[in-house]
Amino acid sequence: MPATPSASATPPTPGVELAALLADRELGLRALTGAGERAPAVAVHAVHASEMADPSPYLLGGELLLTAGAQLEADADAYVARLVAAGAAALGFGVAPVYEEVPPELAAACARHGLPLLEVPPRTPFTAVARTVWRLMAEARTRELRRVTEAQQSLAAAAARPDPVPALLRRLAATLGGHATLLPAGGQDPGQGTGQAATRHAGRDLPPEAAGALAALLTRVGAPGGPATATDAAAGWQLTAYPLGGEGQVLGVAVPDRTPGDHAITAIAAVLLTLLTTHRPAGTEAGALTRLLLGGSPAEALGPGPWHVVHARGTGDPRALAAALGTVLVDARGEEVRLLAEREPGPLPGWRLGVSAPAGPEALAGAEAQARRALRRAEAARAPLARHTAGGLDALLDPAEALTHARELLAPLAPEQVRTLRAWLAHHGSWDRTAAALGVHRNTVRQRVARCTALLGRDLDDPDTRMELWFALRTLDRQDNSPVT
């Protein structure tokens, strides 16, 4: 069964570059800092208007902050420094009714701190700027969805050619505007061993530094027990590696600029490459389904596994979900999508998943019930994924499994955010006691916790979420404090 990166085949909403806003003549915006009249390549992911003297506690990062300066402090440098620390993408200053022009000291502070500053003319309401951002984001998302759909069709056509693997690699590299490498099991390059499959390359040539970094990434992912995916950057190239099929094969891609749809496109290519290159017994997935329909037993139609039954609810395309899970065995006829996959799934954006324990073909009926119950638990806890466990709480806290889950759950957070979250949970969500324990202002705690909420994509007011995060933090604490052997 194919194995692909644990990601949805629907790309996230891309941000809007400031240059696109400046190009809108109806808005009449003007860049005062950055690259002169040309906006720097900064992406805006939200718009927030505030006349507070310090709006930074209410920013999550990536915002275009709009203000008329009604509460602008005398110390413009401190004001701008706080915005930069909060992750603001840019500052838009509305001329009139408070100021007739942008204060020079504010422009100088933005230039010092590298914060893009836009002048908003009196005739342009802040709501017009916000609506333009949302419109441009919707248009960009539509373009990415169309790009993914067209890529899926072209990759499928390449896979149907007489030389499917090199054709698919060439099409993938051309679609991404970069480079693609397929490393065979054992990681053999051309000339490194008689009878071994050769590494295949397609697309643009990489500079030596990027080529070396990609080779190291492929080796790490292809090693036994390697990560599900791995990323790196070198010489201006963004590098990613994905294992294929559980047999040691690895797909690597390199792009000069990563776009939101690139991951979904690569996931589709990974599924097709796995189907084309993985050695499997006679009887493909389609053959297995045919034999089942004709009265054969699951044990005869499927390989030994282990298999995972997955029940899912969501608003996405079930075919994209199946591609992300690396399987073509999907039943989307009811309210719940049911899937059968060899690789254990991870959380996927836009879906709630219930996953059974690993099972052989003869035990799929029991695994079906496990997945159904696991999905009910995921929905009750508003969690993206729940797995069946036979041993209750003790099984959930198996050291290796708990550590892996803790690392995956907390991976989006920086060390300072983990420290703040641990203190905040330990003090039962008290802003004042957490601030005192950390030696920071309570607004700083609010800002950091809000940022944690955005990065984790979880509701920190939910007791189930708090419990899960606390167990994850305690698991990491135990790992950090364990004796070295």
Secondary structure, 3 states (H helix, E strand, C coil): CCCCCCCCCCCCCCCEEHHHHHCCCCCCCEECCCECCECCCCEECEEEECCCCCCHHHCCCCEEEEECCCCCCCCHHHHHHHHHHCCCCEEEEECCCCCCCCCHHHHHHHHHHCCCEEEECCCCCHHHHHHHHHHHHHHHHHHHHHHHHHHHHHHHHHHCCCCHHHHHHHHHHHHHCCEEEEECCCCCCCCCCCCCCCCEEEECCCCHHHHHHHHHHHHHHHCCCCCCCEEEEECCEEEEEEEECCCCEEEEEEECCCCCCHHHHHHHHHHHHHHHHCCCCCCCHHHHHHHHHCCCCHHHHCCCCCEEEEEEEECCCHHHHHHHHCCCCEECCCCCEEEEECCCCCCCCCEEEEECCCECHHHHHHHHHHHHHHHHHHHHHCCCEEECCCCHHHHHCCHHHHHHHHHHHHCCCCHHHHHHHHHHHHCCCCHHHHHHHHCCCHHHHHHHHHHHHHHHCCCCCCHHHHHHHHHHHHHHHHHHHCCCC
